[in-house]
Amino acid sequence: MADVLLYHHIQGLTDGVRVFADELRESGHTVHAPDLFDGRTFGSLEEGFAFVREQGFDTIRGRGTAVADELGSGLVYAGFSFGVMIAQQLAQTRPGARGALLMYSCIPVSEFGEAWPEGVPVQVHGKEGDEFFEEDLPAARELVASTPEAELFIYPGDQHLFGDSSLDAYDPEASALLMQRVRAFLATI
């Protein structure tokens, strides 16, 4: 079973993110889902971004990496949207990374190094019509083309945070497929 460090999206550690983490735990995985916003959740992407701007992107990212420091190596780093920034950085730069799950976002590999690390499998998930994911799609395709241990899954629709059952963007069908693919990925770790 995998040891997963899961970072929430810009609206915070919502009930939907907690449900996702719990579903992975039910499959036997250890899942750490830190609250980088100190208990705050937001009703919109805009409100979440305003909070992060006020706190500082580096401050929030520092909270995320501090949790990773406490947990040590051998982790699968996972992130939803905003959380991908932290998860991807750690997967690319921390020795002992076991894998990465990048949901709703993908940063260019060059942001954190010269290449995706050998032996670190990765999955990228997003919706084809999601305006935010569309911006990241070239980076996701480049990542997947750079390593044989990468998969890109594109779902129909335009919802951004489609796997969060507590938000209006929730898509039950796509979310179920996302969970199925994530479980299959973790079973190989």
Beta strands, then each sheet from edge to edge (+ up, - down):
strand 1: 3-7
strand 2: 30-32
strand 3: 76-80
strand 4: 99-103
strand 5: 122-127
strand 6: 150-155
sheet 1: 2+ 1+ 3+ 4+ 5+ 6+
end
